[in-house]
Amino acid sequence: MKNRPIDTSGIPGWLNRYEPFLLFMFAALSGGILLFIYLTGEVLEGSTRGFDEAILLALRQPASLSVPLGPGWLTHAVRDITSLGGTTVLALMTALVTIYLLLDRQRAIAIFILVSVLGGWALSTALKIGVARPRPDIVPHLVEVQDLSFPSGHAMVSAVTYLTLAALISSTRTYRSTRVFTVAGGILLTLMIGASRVYLGVHYPTDVLGGWCAGATWALGCWIIARRYISPSRNDEGVRNDAPPPE
């Protein structure tokens, strides 16, 4: 008996094309969640304290722990970089991008971005309260801080905001070069902001790692949902923006 070809006429087109890729993304999402749970457990047990304190001390002058390594201008630059992960800057960025997408007739993705970012911020606050890790006190803080330490709010919220914005905005762009640049820019900003928190002595390295992990996982989950349920290539009238003009 000859093998008959499998009939795929009843399978949606998106499933035929994207199923392996989405399965890989779901695996990455699950891995991110498990990694964050593992890291949280290690932090609660105090297993990471030696590693954390060694990194913080290595970034300071041995003769005076209030003086970080590097020239004076570097400390000033790091303070400027860390402000990019502050609530004011991120809220302004999110508002501007949302308005831009609304003007670009991308109403669904604009609303989804706003909800995704606000949800990530709420999750960051809940995790901080749940873990309740005090700020590091082994070195003087170079900027004022008041809330709890794990996960780093700057690291997580900047990852939530910049990675979510980058991933969802890139999906609306036509050219690969602009998509790659948008995502790379979001990743670079996230890494720089997180690293600045350790340099300034206001977070343990594991606080930042936890923030990156949770924020990136949240952004990935939002991207998967958007890719499945939101079509950025259609405007509010249901016409594909990248479709060829009618003959």
SULKA-V578947 format. One record per residue. RES is the residue in one small letter. NEAR is the number of other C-alpha atoms within 8 Angstrom. D_FIRST is the distance of its C-alpha to the first C-alpha in whole Angstrom. Layout:
# SULKA-V578947
{{RES NEAR D_FIRST} {RES NEAR D_FIRST}}
This chain:
# SULKA-V578947
{{m 2 0} {k 3 4} {n 4 7} {r 4 9} {p 4 13} {i 4 15} {d 5 17} {t 5 21} {s 5 23} {g 5 24} {i 7 25} {p 7 29} {g 6 30} {w 7 32} {l 8 29} {n 8 27} {r 7 30} {y 8 32} {e 9 30} {p 7 30} {f 7 34} {l 9 35} {l 8 33} {f 8 35} {m 10 38} {f 8 38} {a 8 38} {a 8 41} {l 11 43} {s 8 42} {g 8 44} {g 12 47} {i 11 47} {l 8 47} {l 9 49} {f 11 52} {i 8 52} {y 8 52} {l 10 55} {t 10 57} {g 8 57} {e 10 58} {v 11 61} {l 8 62} {e 6 62} {g 7 65} {s 8 62} {t 9 63} {r 8 66} {g 7 67} {f 7 65} {d 11 66} {e 10 69} {a 8 69} {i 9 67} {l 15 70} {l 11 73} {a 7 71} {l 9 72} {r 12 76} {q 11 79} {p 6 80} {a 4 83} {s 7 83} {l 11 80} {s 10 80} {v 7 80} {p 11 76} {l 7 75} {g 6 75} {p 6 78} {g 6 79} {w 6 77} {l 8 74} {t 11 75} {h 8 76} {a 8 73} {v 11 71} {r 11 73} {d 8 71} {i 11 68} {t 14 68} {s 8 69} {l 9 66} {g 13 64} {g 9 67} {t 6 67} {t 6 69} {v 10 67} {l 12 63} {a 8 64} {l 8 66} {m 8 63} {t 13 60} {a 9 63} {l 8 63} {v 10 59} {t 12 58} {i 9 61} {y 8 59} {l 12 56} {l 10 57} {l 7 59} {d 6 56} {r 8 54} {q 13 52} {r 10 53} {a 8 50} {i 12 50} {a 13 54} {i 9 54} {f 9 51} {i 13 53} {l 11 56} {v 8 55} {s 11 53} {v 12 56} {l 8 58} {g 8 56} {g 13 56} {w 10 59} {a 8 60} {l 8 57} {s 12 59} {t 9 62} {a 8 61} {l 10 60} {k 13 63} {i 8 65} {g 6 62} {v 9 63} {a 9 66} {r 8 67} {p 7 70} {r 10 71} {p 10 72} {d 6 75} {i 7 75} {v 10 76} {p 8 78} {h 10 76} {l 8 76} {v 7 76} {e 5 76} {v 5 74} {q 4 74} {d 5 71} {l 10 68} {s 16 66} {f 16 63} {p 15 61} {s 13 63} {g 12 63} {h 13 63} {a 18 60} {m 18 58} {v 14 59} {s 16 59} {a 17 56} {v 15 55} {t 13 57} {y 12 56} {l 15 52} {t 16 52} {l 12 53} {a 12 52} {a 12 48} {l 12 49} {i 9 51} {s 12 49} {s 8 46} {t 8 48} {r 9 49} {t 7 47} {y 6 47} {r 7 46} {s 6 49} {t 10 51} {r 12 48} {v 9 49} {f 8 53} {t 12 53} {v 12 51} {a 8 53} {g 9 56} {g 13 55} {i 11 54} {l 8 57} {l 10 59} {t 14 58} {l 9 58} {m 10 62} {i 15 63} {g 14 62} {a 9 63} {s 12 67} {r 13 67} {v 13 67} {y 11 69} {l 14 72} {g 13 72} {v 14 71} {h 13 67} {y 14 66} {p 10 63} {t 12 61} {d 12 62} {v 18 60} {l 10 57} {g 15 57} {g 17 58} {w 13 55} {c 13 52} {a 12 53} {g 15 54} {a 13 51} {t 11 48} {w 10 50} {a 15 49} {l 11 46} {g 9 45} {c 10 47} {w 11 45} {i 10 41} {i 9 43} {a 12 44} {r 8 41} {r 7 39} {y 6 41} {i 9 44} {s 8 43} {p 10 46} {s 8 45} {r 11 46} {n 12 49} {d 8 51} {e 5 50} {g 6 47} {v 8 47} {r 8 45} {n 7 48} {d 6 45} {a 6 44} {p 4 45} {p 4 48} {p 3 47} {e 2 47}}
